[in-house]
Amino acid sequence: MKITNIISEAKETIFSFEILPPLKGQNINDIYDNMDPLMEFNPPFINVTYHREEVVYKRVGGGLLEQKTVRKRPGTVGICAAIMNKYKVQPVPHILCGGFSKEDTENALIDLNFLGIDNVLALRGDSMKDQTYFVPEEGGHTFAKDLVRQIVGMNKGHYLEEELQNQSPTNFCIGVAGYPEKHFEAPSLNLDIKNLKAKVDAGAEYIVTQLFFDNKKYFEFVDKCRAEGITIPIIPGIKPIATKKQLSLLPHRFHVDIPDELAMEIIKCKDNEQARKVGVEWAKTQCQELMAAGVPVLHF
Ligand SMILES: Cc1cc2nc3c(=O)[nH]c(=O)nc-3n(C[C@H](O)[C@H](O)[C@H](O)COP(=O)(O)OP(=O)(O)OC[C@H]3O[C@@H](n4cnc5c(N)ncnc54)[C@H](O)[C@@H]3O)c2cc1C
């Protein structure tokens, strides 16, 4: 079932979750142990992030470093299939431009389609750690909107080899990312929203936002999107702060602000247990306000 249909049929705010595949070598049972208690909230869909390869350096003695490319968290497609099978919920795999040629993308989408997966979140991905700017794979896409176009093409039965006969169309519902506090590379929030509109014009059917801690920023973002002519659902992304360290990690990683009031409360905490309580209370208040404002989904 498509996310857009789930949203239009919902009578109240839906809860959904986003999970990371486990680190290579770890067990899928750890994922199940974390997910089992979440089933109480009847999430109709669960997103599974995608992690491309990373460049790592290993000391090999004599002052020398060996450069290696590793994928620390493979398994997005396998976890999607496992979730569908075990919990009977819709998995939403994230798919990236980074590291994928158009042909790789086409093949990945064929796999997802054969598995009966109806939804994807189309993203560009970040630059590799050793690159300042995002560098697309040879023969791959530079921006998420180009990836959206390819998926929309496959939904119309257009594959890369034009001479293929009797192509079977896919039927993916396509989500994209939005940034209430601006994507860090965009020169301004307004230009970022214009680029978001281009993703919608290319065929995106809903937006999931970057996490945020200040609802005002989400509400203002939604207003600006609507003024730009974006009418599709905009799903807020929520993450409760869970450790003291996240106070600096989250702004660094996700390019978001933490409101002074929340930051001061976390600083005062003696340990992570206290910090988690503060983080959860803050997220609860955020969620209550967002639900009262009628958001379609709360995406954790
Ligand atoms: C909900 C969510 C889930 C995510 N999941 C993952 C994940 O699973 N794996 C992962 O690696 N990353 C993930 N990310 C991070 C994402 O890949 C990065 O934020 C990435 O840097 C941008 O991706 P995008 O799809 O928003 O890119 P785009 O929409 O392509 O935008 C990237 C930048 O380019 C600009 N831009 C767009 N079009 C143009 C144009 N025509 N000309 C000039 N500039 C343009 C935009 O304003 C923006 O600054 C996620 C982000 C969110 C919000």
The ligand as a MOL file (V3000), in Angstrom:
LIG
                    3D

  0  0  0     0  0            999 V3000
M  V30 BEGIN CTAB
M  V30 COUNTS 53 58 0 0 0
M  V30 BEGIN ATOM
M  V30 1 C 14.1990 12.1160 6.1590 0
M  V30 2 C 15.6270 11.9440 5.6870 0
M  V30 3 C 16.1550 10.6640 5.5010 0
M  V30 4 C 17.4850 10.5020 5.0840 0
M  V30 5 N 17.9750 9.2210 4.9070 0
M  V30 6 C 19.2440 9.0400 4.4490 0
M  V30 7 C 19.7590 7.7350 4.2180 0
M  V30 8 O 19.0790 6.7260 4.4200 0
M  V30 9 N 21.0360 7.6220 3.7660 0
M  V30 10 C 21.8160 8.7150 3.5190 0
M  V30 11 O 22.9740 8.5390 3.1020 0
M  V30 12 N 21.3480 9.9690 3.7150 0
M  V30 13 C 20.0900 10.1600 4.1820 0
M  V30 14 N 19.6120 11.4380 4.3810 0
M  V30 15 C 20.5110 12.5720 4.1920 0
M  V30 16 C 20.5260 13.1220 2.7380 0
M  V30 17 O 21.0280 12.1480 1.8660 0
M  V30 18 C 21.4170 14.3670 2.7480 0
M  V30 19 O 20.8190 15.3950 3.4870 0
M  V30 20 C 21.8770 14.8640 1.3860 0
M  V30 21 O 22.9550 15.7970 1.5960 0
M  V30 22 C 20.8140 15.5950 0.5690 0
M  V30 23 O 19.8860 14.7220 0.0860 0
M  V30 24 P 18.5540 15.2710 -0.6880 0
M  V30 25 O 17.8680 14.0790 -1.1880 0
M  V30 26 O 17.8330 16.2200 0.1790 0
M  V30 27 O 19.2790 16.0290 -1.9130 0
M  V30 28 P 18.7450 17.0670 -3.0050 0
M  V30 29 O 17.2990 17.2460 -2.9580 0
M  V30 30 O 19.3700 16.6250 -4.2950 0
M  V30 31 O 19.4140 18.4300 -2.5140 0
M  V30 32 C 20.7960 18.4890 -2.1900 0
M  V30 33 C 21.2480 19.9320 -2.2600 0
M  V30 34 O 21.2640 20.3660 -3.6170 0
M  V30 35 C 20.4530 21.5240 -3.7730 0
M  V30 36 N 19.8660 21.4260 -5.1090 0
M  V30 37 C 18.8600 20.6400 -5.5130 0
M  V30 38 N 18.6350 20.8010 -6.8260 0
M  V30 39 C 19.5140 21.7220 -7.2680 0
M  V30 40 C 19.8090 22.3040 -8.5260 0
M  V30 41 N 19.1260 21.9870 -9.6190 0
M  V30 42 N 20.8020 23.2280 -8.5920 0
M  V30 43 C 21.5300 23.5570 -7.5000 0
M  V30 44 N 21.2960 23.0320 -6.2700 0
M  V30 45 C 20.3070 22.1160 -6.1620 0
M  V30 46 C 19.4480 21.4940 -2.6370 0
M  V30 47 O 18.9580 22.8030 -2.3230 0
M  V30 48 C 20.3280 20.9300 -1.5250 0
M  V30 49 O 21.1150 21.9330 -0.9540 0
M  V30 50 C 18.2930 11.6360 4.8280 0
M  V30 51 C 17.7520 12.9330 5.0160 0
M  V30 52 C 16.4420 13.0910 5.4520 0
M  V30 53 C 15.8970 14.4730 5.6750 0
M  V30 END ATOM
M  V30 BEGIN BOND
M  V30 1 1 1 2
M  V30 2 1 2 3
M  V30 3 2 2 52
M  V30 4 2 3 4
M  V30 5 1 4 5
M  V30 6 1 4 50
M  V30 7 2 5 6
M  V30 8 1 6 7
M  V30 9 1 6 13
M  V30 10 2 7 8
M  V30 11 1 7 9
M  V30 12 1 9 10
M  V30 13 2 10 11
M  V30 14 1 10 12
M  V30 15 2 12 13
M  V30 16 1 13 14
M  V30 17 1 14 15
M  V30 18 1 14 50
M  V30 19 1 15 16
M  V30 20 1 16 17
M  V30 21 1 16 18
M  V30 22 1 18 19
M  V30 23 1 18 20
M  V30 24 1 20 21
M  V30 25 1 20 22
M  V30 26 1 22 23
M  V30 27 1 23 24
M  V30 28 2 24 25
M  V30 29 1 24 26
M  V30 30 1 24 27
M  V30 31 1 27 28
M  V30 32 2 28 29
M  V30 33 1 28 30
M  V30 34 1 28 31
M  V30 35 1 31 32
M  V30 36 1 32 33
M  V30 37 1 33 34
M  V30 38 1 33 48
M  V30 39 1 34 35
M  V30 40 1 35 36
M  V30 41 1 35 46
M  V30 42 1 36 37
M  V30 43 1 36 45
M  V30 44 2 37 38
M  V30 45 1 38 39
M  V30 46 1 39 40
M  V30 47 2 39 45
M  V30 48 1 40 41
M  V30 49 2 40 42
M  V30 50 1 42 43
M  V30 51 2 43 44
M  V30 52 1 44 45
M  V30 53 1 46 47
M  V30 54 1 46 48
M  V30 55 1 48 49
M  V30 56 2 50 51
M  V30 57 1 51 52
M  V30 58 1 52 53
M  V30 END BOND
M  V30 END CTAB
M  END
